[in-house]
Every structure is written in C-alpha cells, then in structure tokens.
Amino acid sequence: MIDRLLLAPMQITVNGEASKVSTLEAIVFQILQKAMSGSARAFRILLQYQEFANENLEKKLELTFLDSDYTQAFAAQTRRTNDA
C-alpha cells in the first residue's frame, strides 16, 4: 500500500509550469526547496535520505574495455559496419 501511495502520480508546479511526478518525487522536491531556503531540518532529512538511498542502491555492472588486438579489431569492424 505504501508503494502504491508513494508512486501515485500527482501534479506540481515548478517555476510556473505544471509537471506530473510521483508523490515521492514531490515530497523530495519540497524538502530540497526547503533545504535550499536555509532549513537545517530539511537539510538533515536530505542527508539521511541520501545515506539510505546509497545503502540500498542496486549494484550495477561496469564494463571496462582493455586496449588489445581483439578490442582494436572489434572497434575497426564496428566503424566499417557503421560507415556502410
């Protein structure tokens, strides 16, 4: 139920323009605005949210291509295919 409520779309106005965002995005945006206007409490909440998000971030796959005969040949083949 909480997921459904936080992901429900809602309309907000930013710089005079209406935008449709999730309820969670609207909450975070409002906290960010308060923090930027000098609210120490809102700033602490943002730091806590950032810490929580970093701890619960899904691991992502990172690929690193090494310079070798194989990768050079692959890059050359790709260039030929794209030029055709």
C-alpha positions in Angstrom: 0.0 0.0 0.0 2.8 2.4 0.8 4.5 1.7 -2.6 1.2 2.5 -4.3 0.8 5.7 -2.4 4.3 6.9 -3.0 4.3 6.1 -6.7 0.9 7.6 -7.4 1.2 10.4 -9.9 0.4 14.0 -8.8 0.7 17.4 -10.3 3.1 20.0 -9.0 4.0 23.5 -10.3 7.7 24.3 -10.7 8.6 27.8 -11.9 5.1 28.3 -13.1 4.9 25.1 -15.1 2.8 22.2 -14.2 4.5 18.8 -14.0 3.2 15.3 -13.2 5.5 13.4 -10.9 5.2 10.6 -8.3 4.2 11.6 -4.8 7.7 10.6 -3.6 9.3 12.9 -6.1 7.1 15.7 -5.0 8.0 15.1 -1.3 11.7 15.0 -2.1 11.4 18.2 -4.3 9.6 20.0 -1.5 12.3 19.0 1.1 15.0 20.1 -1.4 13.4 23.5 -1.8 13.2 24.0 2.0 16.8 22.9 2.4 17.9 25.4 -0.3 16.0 28.1 1.5 18.0 27.5 4.7 16.0 24.9 6.7 18.6 23.0 8.7 15.9 20.3 9.4 15.2 19.8 5.7 18.9 19.6 5.0 19.4 16.9 7.6 16.4 14.9 6.1 18.0 15.1 2.7 21.3 13.8 4.1 19.5 10.9 5.8 17.6 10.2 2.6 20.9 10.2 0.5 22.5 7.9 3.0 19.5 5.5 2.9 19.5 5.6 -0.9 23.2 4.9 -1.2 22.9 1.9 1.2 20.1 0.5 -0.8 21.4 1.2 -4.2 21.3 -1.8 -6.5 24.7 -2.8 -7.7 25.4 -2.0 -11.3 27.5 -3.9 -13.8 30.5 -1.9 -15.0 32.3 -3.0 -18.2 35.9 -1.9 -18.9 37.3 -2.4 -22.3 41.1 -3.0 -22.4 43.1 -2.0 -25.4 44.1 -5.2 -27.1 44.3 -6.7 -30.6 40.8 -8.0 -30.1 39.2 -4.7 -29.0 41.0 -2.8 -31.8 39.7 -5.3 -34.4 36.2 -5.1 -32.9 36.3 -1.3 -33.0 37.5 -1.3 -36.6 34.7 -3.8 -37.6 32.1 -1.6 -35.8 33.4 1.5 -37.6 33.2 -0.3 -41.0 29.7 -1.5 -40.2 28.5 2.0 -39.2 30.1 3.6 -42.3 28.3 1.3 -44.6 
